[in-house]
Amino acid sequence: MLDRLGDRWTVLVLVELSKGTRRFRELERAIPGISQRMLTLTTKRLCRDGLVERTVYPTTPPQTDYRLTPMGKSLGGMVSALADWSRDHRDAITAARERWDDSDL
């Protein structure tokens, strides 16, 4: 489970769903850089883990909503804190990676 929570796309999907119920296309538009395939895989994994609930409506074309389950909502504060920390330290992390890549290690 920890490996899933450490995944970039998982965190971004959970942060977006913490704002409320979203349709697949809304998630896709709200998360820059995520492919349709990766979003499908991520939402399926989160549903399997019991963190996200998926509702399919019998319309043409089919509409699908995603929302956090109570267990998923309980992660809200931790996931938001992780996303905030990552955003706040993005430049320092990039610089550290560049130093590492440029070294002889």
C-alpha positions in Angstrom: 0.0 0.0 0.0 2.8 2.4 0.8 4.2 2.0 -2.7 0.8 3.0 -4.1 0.6 6.1 -1.9 4.1 7.1 -3.0 3.1 7.0 -6.7 2.9 10.4 -8.4 -0.4 9.8 -10.1 -2.1 8.2 -7.1 -1.4 11.3 -5.0 -2.6 13.7 -7.7 -5.8 11.7 -8.2 -6.5 11.6 -4.5 -5.9 15.3 -4.2 -8.3 16.0 -7.0 -10.9 13.7 -5.6 -10.6 15.3 -2.2 -12.3 18.3 -3.8 -15.4 16.2 -4.6 -16.8 13.8 -7.1 -15.3 13.9 -10.5 -16.0 12.3 -13.9 -13.1 10.6 -15.7 -12.6 13.5 -18.2 -12.6 16.0 -15.4 -9.8 14.1 -13.7 -8.0 13.8 -16.9 -8.2 17.6 -17.5 -7.3 18.5 -13.9 -4.1 16.3 -13.8 -1.6 17.7 -16.3 0.5 15.0 -18.1 -1.5 12.0 -17.1 -2.4 9.7 -20.0 -5.8 8.1 -20.4 -4.2 4.7 -19.8 -2.4 5.8 -16.6 -5.6 7.4 -15.2 -7.5 4.3 -15.9 -4.9 2.1 -14.2 -4.6 4.5 -11.3 -8.4 4.7 -10.7 -8.8 0.9 -11.0 -6.1 0.4 -8.4 -7.6 2.9 -6.0 -11.0 1.3 -6.4 -9.5 -2.1 -5.7 -7.8 -0.8 -2.6 -11.1 0.6 -1.3 -10.0 4.2 -1.5 -12.2 5.3 -4.4 -15.7 4.4 -5.4 -16.7 4.2 -9.1 -20.2 4.7 -10.3 -21.2 4.0 -13.9 -24.4 5.5 -15.2 -26.3 3.7 -18.0 -26.3 6.6 -20.4 -25.1 7.0 -24.0 -22.2 7.6 -23.9 -21.6 6.0 -20.5 -20.7 8.3 -17.7 -18.5 7.4 -14.8 -18.1 9.2 -11.5 -15.3 8.7 -9.0 -15.4 9.7 -5.4 -13.4 9.0 -2.3 -14.7 6.4 0.1 -14.7 7.1 3.8 -11.3 5.3 4.0 -10.0 7.4 1.1 -11.2 10.6 2.8 -9.3 9.6 5.9 -6.1 9.9 3.9 -7.0 13.4 2.8 -4.8 15.4 5.2 -1.8 13.2 4.8 -2.0 13.2 1.0 -2.5 16.9 0.8 0.5 17.4 3.1 2.6 15.2 0.9 1.5 17.1 -2.2 2.2 20.4 -0.6 5.6 19.3 0.6 6.5 18.0 -2.9 5.4 21.3 -4.5 7.3 23.4 -1.9 10.5 21.5 -2.3 10.4 20.8 -6.1 13.3 23.1 -6.9 15.5 21.7 -4.2 14.7 18.2 -5.2 15.5 19.0 -8.8 18.8 20.6 -7.8 19.8 17.6 -5.6 19.1 15.2 -8.5 21.2 17.3 -10.9 24.1 17.4 -8.4 23.8 13.6 -8.0 23.7 13.0 -11.8 26.7 15.3 -12.3 28.8 13.6 -9.6 31.0 10.6 -10.1 28.9 8.4 -7.7 
